[in-house]
Amino acid sequence: MIAGGLAVAGVVAGVAVSCARQQSRPKGPEMKPLAVSEQAAAVAQDTEAEGGYVVQWAGVLANPNRWHYGEHPVALVTAYDAAGNVLTRVEQQLDVIPPNGRLAFAGQAELPRQPQRVVVRQKDATWQRATRVPSAFAPFTVSDVLTEKDAKQGTYRVVGRVANPYSRQAGLVVTALLRDASGRLVGGGSGYVKPIKPGEDRAFYVSARPSDPAAKVTKTEVVAGTWGGTRATWENLTLNGLRPVHTTKPTSKPLLDRGRG
């Protein structure tokens, strides 16, 4: 009887020690949620669209986590009529957001009736630890941006060039964000760019519609990033780091080491 009691006590003690050890383990970092920092939506009548209306939206998602990717983020776009009824609800699958990065996105959907309100929310992403330091994530350089208004269509044509600063080839998605004089986001659009070799650039074209036809677009911000829902694209892209700025051999003589003379 005593032996049996000791055995049971030993098991209970072992469980208690195990639970204590589990409770004392340090927890992983708590992830801060993604946030839609900006959004805008535009509605246009289109005779070619099913139902006669097209809604276009644009937004910016921010990842406040310095060491983690936000994988498989989703934008939840809901359009309402004047009575508050839901006309459509779209779940837009977005690209992975790098650590401490921001993702500009845009999309569109056809509607049966004219909406009075469009709201863009986000579903939280799944988090994956980055193996690269924060300084490894350099922005894609955009240049020669030109924005022209198409008065007939009520849209803006945005063209320019985007460069790849990495040592590996990159396929990109380019999003143009239309802003007014105060810097407020009033519309946007996205387009894809064929893979760009290291150190080279390529032209892009994006069509964007403002949320209000009377809005005065005074500035266009262009954001470029890789496409794909997981961290694999960024991890492979940053594997060999950035392409060296200076690739030619120096012609000047090396400095003398006076400390050894």
C-alpha positions as CSV (number, residue, x, y, z in Angstrom):
1,M,0.0,0.0,0.0
2,I,2.8,2.4,0.9
3,A,4.7,1.6,-2.2
4,G,1.6,2.2,-4.3
5,G,1.0,5.5,-2.6
6,L,4.6,6.6,-3.2
7,A,4.3,5.7,-6.9
8,V,1.2,7.8,-7.2
9,A,2.8,10.7,-5.4
10,G,5.8,10.5,-7.6
11,V,3.6,10.7,-10.7
12,V,1.7,13.7,-9.3
13,A,5.0,15.4,-8.3
14,G,6.4,14.8,-11.8
15,V,3.2,16.3,-13.4
16,A,3.5,19.3,-11.1
17,V,7.2,19.8,-12.0
18,S,6.4,19.5,-15.7
19,C,3.5,22.0,-15.5
20,A,5.7,24.4,-13.6
21,R,8.4,24.1,-16.3
22,Q,5.8,24.7,-19.0
23,Q,4.4,27.8,-17.2
24,S,7.9,29.2,-16.8
25,R,8.8,29.0,-20.5
26,P,9.1,32.4,-22.1
27,K,6.3,33.2,-24.5
28,G,7.0,34.3,-28.1
29,P,6.6,37.9,-29.2
30,E,3.0,39.1,-29.4
31,M,2.2,40.1,-32.9
32,K,0.7,43.5,-33.6
33,P,-2.2,43.2,-36.0
34,L,-2.2,44.6,-39.5
35,A,-4.0,47.8,-40.0
36,V,-5.6,49.5,-43.0
37,S,-4.0,52.9,-42.7
38,E,-5.7,54.4,-45.8
39,Q,-8.6,53.5,-48.1
40,A,-10.6,54.9,-50.9
41,A,-13.3,53.6,-53.3
42,A,-14.9,54.8,-56.5
43,V,-18.1,53.8,-58.2
44,A,-18.6,54.1,-62.0
45,Q,-21.5,53.2,-64.3
46,D,-20.3,50.8,-67.0
47,T,-22.6,49.5,-69.7
48,E,-20.2,46.6,-70.4
49,A,-20.2,45.4,-66.8
50,E,-22.8,42.9,-65.5
51,G,-25.4,44.9,-63.6
52,G,-24.1,48.2,-64.9
53,Y,-21.8,49.3,-62.1
54,V,-18.1,48.8,-61.2
55,V,-16.6,49.6,-57.8
56,Q,-12.8,50.2,-57.6
57,W,-10.9,50.4,-54.3
58,A,-7.4,51.1,-53.1
59,G,-5.8,50.9,-49.7
60,V,-2.6,50.6,-47.7
61,L,-1.9,47.9,-45.2
62,A,0.8,48.4,-42.6
63,N,2.8,45.7,-40.9
64,P,4.1,47.1,-37.6
65,N,6.1,43.9,-36.7
66,R,9.9,44.4,-37.2
67,W,10.9,40.8,-37.5
68,H,7.9,39.0,-39.0
69,Y,6.2,38.6,-42.3
70,G,2.5,38.9,-42.6
71,E,1.6,36.0,-44.9
72,H,-1.7,35.5,-46.7
73,P,-3.3,38.9,-45.7
74,V,-6.9,39.4,-46.9
75,A,-8.8,42.6,-47.7
76,L,-12.5,42.4,-46.9
77,V,-14.4,44.8,-49.2
78,T,-18.1,45.4,-48.5
79,A,-20.4,47.5,-50.6
80,Y,-23.7,48.8,-49.1
81,D,-26.8,50.4,-50.7
82,A,-28.6,53.4,-49.2
83,A,-30.6,51.2,-46.8
84,G,-27.5,49.5,-45.4
85,N,-28.0,46.2,-47.3
86,V,-25.0,44.4,-48.5
87,L,-24.7,44.4,-52.2
88,T,-21.4,42.5,-52.4
89,R,-18.6,41.3,-50.2
90,V,-15.3,40.5,-51.7
91,E,-12.3,38.8,-50.0
92,Q,-9.2,39.9,-51.9
93,Q,-6.2,37.8,-51.4
94,L,-3.2,40.1,-51.0
95,D,0.6,39.7,-51.2
96,V,2.8,38.9,-48.3
97,I,3.9,42.0,-46.3
98,P,7.6,42.2,-45.4
99,P,8.7,43.0,-41.8
100,N,8.0,46.6,-40.8
101,G,6.6,47.2,-44.4
102,R,3.5,48.5,-46.1
103,L,1.5,47.0,-48.8
104,A,-0.5,49.2,-51.3
105,F,-3.3,47.3,-53.1
106,A,-6.2,47.9,-55.4
107,G,-9.1,45.9,-56.9
108,Q,-12.5,46.1,-58.5
109,A,-15.8,44.2,-58.6
110,E,-19.0,44.5,-60.7
111,L,-22.3,45.3,-58.9
112,P,-26.0,44.8,-59.7
113,R,-26.9,48.2,-58.2
114,Q,-25.2,51.4,-57.4
115,P,-23.6,51.3,-53.9
116,Q,-23.7,54.3,-51.5
117,R,-20.9,53.2,-49.3
118,V,-17.8,50.9,-49.6
119,V,-15.8,49.8,-46.6
120,V,-12.4,48.1,-46.7
121,R,-11.3,46.1,-43.7
122,Q,-8.6,43.5,-43.2
123,K,-8.4,39.9,-41.9
124,D,-5.3,39.3,-39.9
125,A,-2.4,37.5,-41.5
126,T,-0.4,34.5,-40.4
127,W,3.0,35.4,-39.0
128,Q,6.4,34.0,-40.0
129,R,9.8,34.9,-38.6
130,A,12.1,36.6,-41.0
131,T,15.7,35.2,-41.4
132,R,16.9,38.5,-42.8
133,V,17.8,41.7,-40.9
134,P,15.4,44.7,-41.4
135,S,18.0,46.5,-43.5
136,A,17.9,43.8,-46.1
137,F,14.5,44.9,-47.4
138,A,15.2,47.8,-49.7
139,P,12.4,49.6,-51.7
140,F,12.1,49.2,-55.4
141,T,13.0,52.5,-57.0
142,V,10.4,54.3,-59.1
143,S,11.3,57.1,-61.5
144,D,9.9,59.1,-64.5
145,V,6.3,58.9,-63.1
146,L,3.8,60.7,-65.3
147,T,0.1,61.0,-64.5
148,E,-2.4,61.9,-67.2
149,K,-6.2,62.4,-66.9
150,D,-8.5,60.6,-69.3
151,A,-11.5,63.0,-69.2
152,K,-13.7,60.7,-71.3
153,Q,-13.2,57.7,-69.0
154,G,-12.8,59.6,-65.8
155,T,-9.6,57.7,-65.0
156,Y,-5.9,58.5,-64.7
157,R,-3.1,56.9,-66.7
158,V,0.0,56.5,-64.6
159,V,3.3,55.5,-66.4
160,G,6.9,55.3,-65.2
161,R,9.8,53.0,-64.6
162,V,10.6,50.7,-61.7
163,A,14.1,49.4,-60.9
164,N,15.3,46.2,-59.2
165,P,18.0,46.9,-56.6
166,Y,18.5,43.2,-55.6
167,S,21.0,40.7,-56.9
168,R,18.2,38.4,-58.1
169,Q,15.5,38.7,-60.7
170,A,12.1,40.1,-59.4
171,G,8.6,40.1,-60.8
172,L,6.6,43.0,-59.4
173,V,3.1,44.4,-58.8
174,V,2.9,48.2,-59.1
175,T,0.2,50.2,-57.3
176,A,-0.5,53.8,-58.1
177,L,-2.1,55.8,-55.2
178,L,-3.9,59.0,-56.3
179,R,-3.7,61.9,-53.7
180,D,-5.2,65.4,-53.5
181,A,-3.4,68.5,-52.3
182,S,-3.8,67.6,-48.7
183,G,-2.2,64.2,-49.3
184,R,-5.5,62.3,-48.8
185,L,-5.9,59.0,-50.7
186,V,-8.6,59.5,-53.3
187,G,-8.2,56.4,-55.5
188,G,-5.7,54.0,-57.1
189,G,-5.0,51.0,-59.3
190,S,-2.6,48.2,-59.8
191,G,-0.7,46.5,-62.6
192,Y,1.9,43.8,-63.0
193,V,5.5,44.1,-64.4
194,K,7.4,41.3,-66.0
195,P,10.5,40.0,-64.2
196,I,13.3,42.6,-64.0
197,K,16.9,41.5,-64.0
198,P,19.2,42.7,-61.2
199,G,20.2,46.3,-61.5
200,E,17.8,46.9,-64.4
201,D,14.5,48.8,-64.7
202,R,11.3,48.3,-66.7
203,A,8.3,50.5,-67.8
204,F,4.9,50.1,-66.1
205,Y,1.4,51.3,-66.8
206,V,-1.5,51.6,-64.3
207,S,-5.1,52.8,-64.8
208,A,-6.6,54.4,-61.6
209,R,-10.0,56.0,-60.9
210,P,-10.5,58.7,-58.2
211,S,-13.3,58.2,-55.6
212,D,-14.9,61.5,-56.6
213,P,-14.9,62.7,-60.2
214,A,-14.5,66.2,-59.0
215,A,-11.4,65.3,-56.9
216,K,-8.2,67.2,-57.9
217,V,-5.4,64.8,-58.1
218,T,-2.2,66.6,-57.4
219,K,0.2,63.8,-56.6
220,T,0.7,60.1,-57.4
221,E,2.5,57.8,-55.1
222,V,3.7,54.6,-56.7
223,V,4.5,51.6,-54.6
224,A,6.1,48.4,-56.0
225,G,6.6,45.0,-54.4
226,T,6.9,41.4,-55.1
227,W,3.8,39.2,-55.6
228,G,2.9,36.0,-53.7
229,G,1.3,35.1,-50.5
230,T,4.2,33.6,-48.6
231,R,7.6,34.8,-47.4
232,A,9.4,32.6,-49.9
233,T,9.6,35.3,-52.6
234,W,11.2,37.9,-50.3
235,E,13.5,35.3,-48.7
236,N,14.8,34.2,-52.1
237,L,15.0,37.8,-53.3
238,T,17.1,38.9,-50.4
239,L,19.3,35.8,-50.3
240,N,22.2,37.4,-52.1
241,G,21.5,40.9,-50.8
242,L,21.4,44.1,-52.8
243,R,23.3,44.6,-56.1
244,P,26.5,46.6,-55.6
245,V,26.2,50.2,-56.7
246,H,29.7,50.3,-58.0
247,T,30.7,47.3,-60.1
248,T,33.8,48.7,-62.0
249,K,37.3,48.1,-60.7
250,P,38.8,51.3,-59.1
251,T,41.6,52.9,-61.2
252,S,43.2,55.0,-58.4
253,K,46.2,53.8,-56.4
254,P,45.5,52.3,-53.0
255,L,46.2,54.4,-49.9
256,L,49.5,53.7,-48.1
257,D,49.3,52.1,-44.7
258,R,51.4,54.5,-42.7
259,G,51.0,52.4,-39.6
260,R,53.3,49.7,-41.0
261,G,55.9,52.0,-42.7
